[in-house]
Amino acid sequence: MAMNIFLGFLALYMLLNFLVIGIGAYYILKENYPDKDPLQIVNSVLIYWFLGDLIFRYMGQKLPEASVRPLLTLPIKKKKITQYILMKSTFSFWVFLPLMAFVPFAVVLWQKGYDHTLVLAWLTAVTALTLSNNYLNYLVNKNNKIFFAIAGLLLIMGSLDYFNIVPFHRYFAGAFEHLKDAPWLALIPVVAAVVLYRLVYKNIYQHLYLDDVLRKQTEKVQAGNLKFVNRLGEIGRFISMDIKKILRNKRTKGMVYQIFLIPLMGILYIKLGNPTDNHKELLMKFILPAIYMLGAFSISYGNYIPAWDSAHYPFIMAQNVNFKKYLESKWWLLNGMSLLIFILTIPYVYYGWDFLALLFAVFVFVTGFLNLAILWMGAYNSRRIDLSQKASFNSQGLSARNFMVAMFILMVPMIVLMLVTKFYGLKYSLGLLILMGLPGLLFKDYFLEKITKLYLKKKYKTLHGFKQQV
């Protein structure tokens, strides 16, 4: 109950943030770009807004299975149930969230003297596109290939646009510019939303059975050839089991998907940052995004170790298993993912070698300090996770400890490093990051031994917690 209340406040906080963005967007854009029309600037990024919105919907918004299944055994027409599903989706948080920004922005445009017909046409178009994304998610959610295609399209378009090869933002902004002379063009997104509604309605109606579209989807997952991992001995076998587990469950799989999107966060941060910042100020502010990028998988996945194995944790404890090897496999998995993200961020050298040096120093900090700290805190994690449950808005395993760990990991190093950078310079900050990470890399066996003893000391409390129903 407490977690649901917290998630409710979190949703309210996000809605209020979008409301503030919608009200202040015009004035912020006008102040930073006095020679440009704020509406044109917003129109130029809408294509990326809607593509990104579709990706986040895929990872978070799901069919209302739990509320629909009981209705299938009652004397209620399938037509009514289908309409209920779509109406519940239409008036959901995922639709209201972007509208909390679009509607206030349109009101400000209205007050600033923009043509009322243009503003109404613009608001109609973006609302229809939001609803189109909402219905399109039902179709995308059934096919991982479509999701990867959209994510790849976003990456390719963003790269071509950023390097001024193909200015997609201008084309999309130009499409909205036609609303000035032909407001009726706003009906095109409306028609698209209606067509998608009918397609989704037909799809749900035809498969509205307990053993069909609303059943728990099971996939035969090919984890690939993991023989190279198994060659690492007992550690390799543990890593192999973790990889298979990650690929078989949506909640864990989504954490892997984000790895390929996270490197874009730093680019957006640089592009949307204060244009008056000099190179040194930009580097100092980039510390937090760098820590988050390279430690994203560690925070999202590692922060729940060993709860991912809660279903068979008693079996692990009852076997003749080298528990230090078990924890070491987790350490190698987290470090391997951090290495993959670091490789994906190497193109940041485009902004200067000092950006790459900062990323490398953060990589040493994450692999040598952060991942060991996360494993150590995992000894106090005794909340069960049921991987057979839904992936979206799933608070299983979530506790105040998880938030405290995440905040400590992100905020404390950032504050210390920003102070060191301000008074002594960036080189000393990078040196401090490396000094914090090197002991963990050089003496990992010693630290893992201490962490293993803590896990074994807490094992009975952990086992009791994992036995509790979620």
Beta strands, then each sheet from edge to edge (+ up, - down):
end
